[in-house]
């Protein structure tokens, strides 16, 4: 979990102020970058600390500004988002890099996730979903656009790996199975809480239990592990 002492600043007279999540935008199209910046400006929890128009600038600014979250496009001049992600994670492993792109090619998806990206979203998502995704990766979890999750599932199916003989019901409770399927659909913790009429803290507790039982450390890993075990079908992530 990244939420902790670094976001809380003790002010004079005992007043505690929560510091905003520092965001770096890496997008080569100025109009798109401006649109994203304006959308995030309405969120008091966020602060855009820098903007990069190419991959090399993104790497440089990541080192200079130490952002908490980087919104990274894939196709950028001078250095693409995959290589930029790999370089940034090499010297700043704690930063959460969230891919926001128009590309859903498998070669990009698996390469950038292997490079250390915390999530992969397509640019057709709404502002609310983007805001939730930023908060999710900042907390240390991962997010996948439903279209991307489908491609990951199809890849595992194509590999024809023998699914685990262990049944989902043998390891996860009924509630945990439900939470896992909602996570696979890309729902945020808040959205899952509303869907199941539970508190956000209860959802987080269920996710931690799922991670522990599957031996993983994030949403993405949990969903992928469930896919490998044959517990998720296309209908579960549609």
N, C-alpha and C positions, 0 to 999 in steps of 0.2 A: 504493500500500500504506500502510495506516495503522499497521501494526505497526512500531515503531521506537523511537526514544529516549524517547518519551513514556510507554512502558509499563515501562521499566526504570529502577529507582531504585537507585543505589549506596548501600549502607549502610556503616556503620563496619566496619573490619577487612576490607574487600574483599568482603563478602558482597553479592551482587546479588539483589535481590528484584523479581519481576515484578509490576507493579501491575495490579489487576483492571480489567476492562472496565467502565466506568461506564454504567449503564443507567437510563433514565427510563421509567416506565410511564405511558402516557396511555390510560386506560380508565375509562368512567363508571360501570360496574357494579362495586361494591365487592367482591362475592363473586368475580367473575372476576379482578379485580386482585389480590386476596389469594391466589388459587390460583396465578396466574402468579408472584407474588413468592415464594411458598413453594417452587415448583418450581425457580426459579432459585437459591434460597438454597443448594441442594445443590452448586452449581458454584463451586469456589474461584476460578475465573477471572473470575467476575462479581461486581459489587456494585451493587445497586439503590440509587441515590442520591436518588431522588425519585419521587413518585406524583402524577399529575394526574387529576382527575375530570371535567375539561372541556377544550376546546381552548384557551381563553384562558389557563388555568392552565398548560397544557403549554408554550405559547409563553413565558410568564414564567419557568417553571422551567428551560426550555432555556437561556435567557439567563443565569440566575443560577448554574446548576449545571454548565454546559458538559459534558453527558454525551457519551459516545462513540457510544452507540446509543440510539435512542428506539423503543420499541414503541408504535405508534399505532393506535388504533381509528379507524374512519371516522365512525361516527355518535356524536357527542358534543354535549352542550348548549353554548350560547353561541358556539361556533366548531367547525365540523366538522373532521375529520382532514385533509381535502384543503387547506383554507385554512390550517390550523395548520402543515401541512407546508411550504406555500409561504412562509409568513411566517418560519418557523424557518430554512429554507434560505437566505433572503435575508440573514440576519445571521450564520449559522453554517453555511456551505456544506460544511464538512468532516464534520459529524455524519451518521451513517448512520441513516436513518429506515426502519424495517421495519413495514409495515402488517400488523396482525393483526386480522382482522375476520370477521364472519359473512356479509358482503355480497360477492357475486361479479358484481354488475351491471357491464356494460361501461362505463357512464358514469363509475363510480367508478374502475375499473381504470385507464383511460387518463388520466383527470384527475389522479389522484394520482401516477402514474408521470411524467407531464409536469411535475408540481409538484416532482419531485426525489426521490421515495421510492426507496430502494435495493432494495426487495423487497415482495412482496405475498403474504401467506399467509392461509389460511382457518383458522378456529378448530378445525377437525376434525383438525389435525395433532397428532402426539404430542410429548411433552416433548423426547425425544431430537432430533427433527427441528427443533424450535424452537431448541434449544441450538446445533445445527450451523448453523442459519440466522443466528443472532446472530453467531457467529464468522465466518461467511462475509461478511456485510455489513460487519463491522468491518474486515476485511482489504481492503475496497474492491471486492469482488465483489457480484453481485446474485443474488437468488433469486426464483423464481416458483413458486407452488403449481401442480401439474400441471393442475388445473381452470382456473386463470387462464391458463396457457400455451396451453391449448386454445382459449380465447376469443380470445387474441391471434392465433393461427394462423387461426382462422375469419374474423376480421376482414380479414386480409390476403387470404385466399382470396376473400372477398366483394367486395373491391375489384378483383379480377381483374387485378392488376398483372402485367405480363409478367415471368416469372422470368428471371433472368440466364442467358445462354447459356453462361456459364462453368460447367463441371462441377465438382462438389465434389472429385472425384479430381484435377483439374488444379491445385487450390490447397492442399488439405489432405492430409496423409498418412493412411493407413488408421487408425493409432492416434489421430490428432487427430480424425478423423471419429467414431470410437467415443466419445472423451471428450466431444465436442460433443453427441452424442445422449444420453449419460448426464446431462450438465448440463441438457439440455432436459427430462429426466424429473424434475429437481429434486434429484438426488443431490448430497450434499456432497462435498468433496474427499476426506475420509476414506472415505466410502462408495465412491467411485469407485476409490480406491486398493485397497480390499479386493476390489472386484469384478474389477479387472484384475490383481491381484497385483503392484501397483507401489507405490513409496513416495509419500507425499503430496507431497514436493518434485518428483517426476517429473510428477505430475498438474498441479501448479502451473506447471511448465515448459511442459507441453503447452498449458495454457490461455493462457499468455502468447503462445505461438506462434500460437494460433488468433486471439487478439485482434489481434496485429500483422498477420496475413495478411488479416483482415477489416476492419481499420481501425477497430476498436471498443475500448472501454475497460472492458467489464464482461461478465459472463455474460449478463445480460438482453439487452444490445445484440447480443451474438454470436448468441444464439438467434433474436432478431427478424430480424437480418440474414440468417441461414440460412433463415428462413421466407420472407423476401422473395425470396430466390434460388431458392426451390422445393426446397431440400435436405432439408427436414423435413416429414414427414407426420404425421397424427394418431396413427398407431401408434408414432411416435418419442417422443411425449410422454405416452403413456398409462401 
